[in-house]
Amino acid sequence: MADIDCGRLIISQEKDGLARLLATLGRWRRRMREREQLARLDERALRDIGVSPAQARVEADKPFWRA
């Protein structure tokens, strides 16, 4: 019985690990897309959202894995 419970625990942990991996990949993809969109905004659009061109460049230049 203990072996079966242990096996279930391992399967559960694998599912949790996969879920975390997929969530991380989704977060990275979203950051990449948002930063690409931010880089394409003109000065007027940046001003509308309260971001300076310098701030937009700093954010857009960050790698996708960095928050």
C-alpha positions as CSV (number, residue, x, y, z in Angstrom):
1,M,0.0,0.0,0.0
2,A,2.8,2.4,0.8
3,D,4.4,1.8,-2.6
4,I,1.1,2.7,-4.4
5,D,0.7,5.9,-2.3
6,C,4.3,6.8,-3.1
7,G,3.6,6.3,-6.8
8,R,0.6,8.5,-6.7
9,L,2.6,11.2,-5.0
10,I,5.2,11.1,-7.7
11,I,2.6,11.3,-10.4
12,S,0.9,14.2,-8.6
13,Q,4.3,16.0,-8.3
14,E,5.0,15.4,-12.0
15,K,1.6,17.0,-12.9
16,D,2.3,19.9,-10.6
17,G,5.7,20.3,-12.2
18,L,4.2,20.3,-15.7
19,A,1.5,22.8,-14.7
20,R,4.2,25.1,-13.3
21,L,6.3,24.7,-16.5
22,L,3.4,25.5,-18.7
23,A,2.4,28.5,-16.6
24,T,6.0,29.8,-16.8
25,L,6.2,29.3,-20.6
26,G,2.9,31.2,-20.9
27,R,4.1,34.1,-18.8
28,W,7.3,34.3,-20.8
29,R,5.3,34.3,-24.1
30,R,3.0,37.0,-22.8
31,R,6.0,39.2,-21.7
32,M,7.6,38.8,-25.1
33,R,4.4,39.8,-26.9
34,E,3.8,42.8,-24.6
35,R,7.3,44.1,-24.9
36,E,7.2,43.8,-28.7
37,Q,4.0,45.8,-28.7
38,L,5.4,48.4,-26.3
39,A,8.5,48.8,-28.6
40,R,6.2,49.6,-31.6
41,L,4.2,52.4,-29.8
42,D,4.9,55.9,-30.9
43,E,5.6,58.8,-28.6
44,R,2.0,59.9,-28.5
45,A,0.7,56.5,-27.5
46,L,3.4,56.2,-24.9
47,R,2.4,59.5,-23.4
48,D,-1.2,58.4,-23.3
49,I,-0.3,55.4,-21.1
50,G,2.1,57.5,-19.0
51,V,5.4,56.0,-20.1
52,S,8.3,57.9,-21.4
53,P,10.2,56.7,-24.5
54,A,13.2,55.9,-22.3
55,Q,11.1,53.8,-19.9
56,A,9.6,52.0,-22.9
57,R,13.0,51.2,-24.3
58,V,14.3,49.9,-20.9
59,E,11.3,47.6,-20.6
60,A,11.2,46.5,-24.2
61,D,15.0,45.6,-24.1
62,K,14.5,43.3,-21.1
63,P,14.8,39.5,-21.8
64,F,11.5,37.7,-21.6
65,W,12.5,35.7,-18.5
66,R,13.1,38.9,-16.5
67,A,10.2,40.5,-14.8
